[in-house]
C-alpha cells in the first residue's frame, strides 16, 4: 500500500477529512486556509479550503 506523506507542521482534528490521519495530522501536500466571515479576526472565522470528504 502506498502511504501518503504526513505534513508534520499541520495538526488536523477533522476526522471526516480525506487528508486526516489517526495521529491528527494532515497528508495534503499543501493547505489553503480561507476566511468565512466578513470581518475575520479570530481562528473561529477561518476554515481549511483543502478539506475533502472521505
N, CA and C atoms as an extended XYZ file, in Angstrom:
162
Properties=species:S:1:pos:R:3:atomname:S:1:resname:S:1:resid:I:1 pbc="F F F"
N         0.834       -1.187        0.000 N   UNK     1
C         0.000        0.000        0.000 CA  UNK     1
C         0.875        1.246        0.000 C   UNK     1
N         0.487        2.220       -0.772 N   UNK     2
C         1.238        3.468       -0.889 CA  UNK     2
C         0.711        4.474        0.114 C   UNK     2
N         1.471        4.777        1.163 N   UNK     3
C         1.029        5.729        2.164 CA  UNK     3
C         1.350        7.149        1.727 C   UNK     3
N         0.440        8.073        2.060 N   UNK     4
C         0.659        9.478        1.761 CA  UNK     4
C         1.597       10.059        2.813 C   UNK     4
N         2.532       10.926        2.429 N   UNK     5
C         3.419       11.539        3.424 CA  UNK     5
C         2.636       12.456        4.353 C   UNK     5
N         3.018       12.465        5.612 N   UNK     6
C         2.344       13.282        6.617 CA  UNK     6
C         3.002       14.649        6.690 C   UNK     6
N         2.186       15.683        6.671 N   UNK     7
C         2.671       17.050        6.841 CA  UNK     7
C         2.745       17.307        8.343 C   UNK     7
N         3.917       17.151        8.930 N   UNK     8
C         4.084       17.229       10.386 CA  UNK     8
C         3.828       18.634       10.933 C   UNK     8
N         3.838       19.642       10.079 N   UNK     9
C         3.618       21.010       10.524 CA  UNK     9
C         2.148       21.396       10.620 C   UNK     9
N         1.250       20.466       10.273 N   UNK    10
C        -0.183       20.780       10.287 CA  UNK    10
C        -0.917       19.791       11.174 C   UNK    10
N        -1.555       20.286       12.211 N   UNK    11
C        -2.421       19.465       13.059 CA  UNK    11
C        -3.840       19.544       12.493 C   UNK    11
N        -4.556       18.428       12.509 N   UNK    12
C        -5.912       18.377       11.977 CA  UNK    12
C        -6.767       17.472       12.844 C   UNK    12
N        -7.909       17.973       13.249 N   UNK    13
C        -8.822       17.182       14.073 CA  UNK    13
C       -10.146       16.935       13.364 C   UNK    13
N       -10.169       17.100       12.049 N   UNK    14
C       -11.380       16.886       11.253 CA  UNK    14
C       -11.378       15.432       10.785 C   UNK    14
N       -11.988       14.566       11.597 N   UNK    15
C       -11.943       13.120       11.355 CA  UNK    15
C       -12.505       12.688       10.010 C   UNK    15
N       -13.453       13.435        9.452 N   UNK    16
C       -14.060       13.017        8.189 CA  UNK    16
C       -13.396       13.643        6.967 C   UNK    16
N       -12.201       14.207        7.144 N   UNK    17
C       -11.444       14.751        6.009 CA  UNK    17
C       -10.565       13.653        5.404 C   UNK    17
N       -10.500       13.604        4.106 N   UNK    18
C        -9.693       12.639        3.356 CA  UNK    18
C        -8.229       12.686        3.785 C   UNK    18
N        -7.723       13.861        4.126 N   UNK    19
C        -6.304       14.044        4.450 CA  UNK    19
C        -5.971       13.817        5.926 C   UNK    19
N        -6.969       13.572        6.761 N   UNK    20
C        -6.781       13.397        8.204 CA  UNK    20
C        -6.152       12.043        8.515 C   UNK    20
N        -5.230       12.011        9.492 N   UNK    21
C        -4.644       10.753        9.949 CA  UNK    21
C        -5.115       10.467       11.369 C   UNK    21
N        -4.944        9.236       11.801 N   UNK    22
C        -5.336        8.867       13.163 CA  UNK    22
C        -4.476        9.573       14.210 C   UNK    22
N        -3.348       10.130       13.790 N   UNK    23
C        -2.483       10.892       14.692 CA  UNK    23
C        -2.837       12.376       14.703 C   UNK    23
N        -3.993       12.744       14.127 N   UNK    24
C        -4.442       14.135       13.999 CA  UNK    24
C        -3.451       14.993       13.227 C   UNK    24
N        -2.933       14.446       12.145 N   UNK    25
C        -2.058       15.171       11.234 CA  UNK    25
C        -2.728       15.265        9.875 C   UNK    25
N        -2.082       15.928        8.944 N   UNK    26
C        -2.633       16.177        7.609 CA  UNK    26
C        -1.695       15.596        6.561 C   UNK    26
N        -2.261       14.940        5.542 N   UNK    27
C        -1.437       14.369        4.477 CA  UNK    27
C        -1.533       15.166        3.171 C   UNK    27
N        -2.230       16.297        3.192 N   UNK    28
C        -2.294       17.137        1.993 CA  UNK    28
C        -0.908       17.703        1.709 C   UNK    28
N        -0.542       17.752        0.442 N   UNK    29
C         0.760       18.293        0.062 CA  UNK    29
C         0.884       19.754        0.480 C   UNK    29
N        -0.209       20.497        0.356 N   UNK    30
C        -0.269       21.880        0.810 CA  UNK    30
C        -1.692       22.138        1.266 C   UNK    30
N        -1.891       23.172        2.069 N   UNK    31
C        -3.232       23.520        2.517 CA  UNK    31
C        -3.517       24.971        2.172 C   UNK    31
N        -4.801       25.255        2.027 N   UNK    32
C        -5.251       26.627        1.833 CA  UNK    32
C        -6.267       26.936        2.910 C   UNK    32
N        -6.037       28.010        3.630 N   UNK    33
C        -6.951       28.425        4.687 CA  UNK    33
C        -7.593       29.728        4.248 C   UNK    33
N        -8.919       29.767        4.335 N   UNK    34
C        -9.657       30.961        3.939 CA  UNK    34
C       -10.472       31.494        5.097 C   UNK    34
N       -11.065       32.668        4.871 N   UNK    35
C       -11.930       33.219        5.904 CA  UNK    35
C       -13.386       32.960        5.539 C   UNK    35
N       -14.224       32.874        6.556 N   UNK    36
C       -15.634       32.618        6.314 CA  UNK    36
C       -16.509       33.690        6.938 C   UNK    36
N       -15.896       34.781        7.349 N   UNK    37
C       -16.642       35.886        7.941 CA  UNK    37
C       -16.206       37.187        7.268 C   UNK    37
N       -17.113       38.124        7.209 N   UNK    38
C       -16.807       39.407        6.575 CA  UNK    38
C       -15.655       40.116        7.279 C   UNK    38
N       -15.637       40.062        8.601 N   UNK    39
C       -14.577       40.697        9.388 CA  UNK    39
C       -13.808       39.620       10.132 C   UNK    39
N       -12.950       38.928        9.446 N   UNK    40
C       -12.192       37.816       10.015 CA  UNK    40
C       -11.149       38.350       10.989 C   UNK    40
N       -11.308       38.009       12.279 N   UNK    41
C       -10.328       38.490       13.253 CA  UNK    41
C       -10.029       37.470       14.347 C   UNK    41
N       -10.439       36.200       14.158 N   UNK    42
C       -10.079       35.157       15.111 CA  UNK    42
C       -10.132       33.799       14.404 C   UNK    42
N        -9.565       32.773       15.022 N   UNK    43
C        -9.467       31.474       14.365 CA  UNK    43
C       -10.827       30.860       14.048 C   UNK    43
N       -11.855       31.210       14.829 N   UNK    44
C       -13.188       30.678       14.555 CA  UNK    44
C       -13.763       31.203       13.247 C   UNK    44
N       -13.188       32.278       12.707 N   UNK    45
C       -13.660       32.872       11.462 CA  UNK    45
C       -12.940       32.310       10.239 C   UNK    45
N       -12.133       31.278       10.436 N   UNK    46
C       -11.371       30.701        9.323 CA  UNK    46
C       -11.746       29.244        9.111 C   UNK    46
N       -11.360       28.707        7.960 N   UNK    47
C       -11.583       27.295        7.685 CA  UNK    47
C       -10.581       26.802        6.639 C   UNK    47
N       -10.409       25.501        6.607 N   UNK    48
C        -9.464       24.885        5.673 CA  UNK    48
C       -10.162       24.655        4.340 C   UNK    48
N        -9.717       25.309        3.291 N   UNK    49
C       -10.325       25.159        1.972 CA  UNK    49
C        -9.798       23.912        1.258 C   UNK    49
N        -8.818       23.230        1.847 N   UNK    50
C        -8.271       21.999        1.276 CA  UNK    50
C        -9.130       20.799        1.637 C   UNK    50
N       -10.046       20.949        2.580 N   UNK    51
C       -10.904       19.864        3.052 CA  UNK    51
C       -11.496       19.077        1.884 C   UNK    51
N       -11.443       17.765        2.017 N   UNK    52
C       -12.037       16.847        1.038 CA  UNK    52
C       -12.684       15.715        1.835 C   UNK    52
N       -13.963       15.458        1.606 N   UNK    53
C       -14.669       14.428        2.371 CA  UNK    53
C       -14.098       13.054        2.077 C   UNK    53
N       -14.008       12.225        3.135 N   UNK    54
C       -13.528       10.839        2.974 CA  UNK    54
C       -14.485       10.055        2.132 C   UNK    54
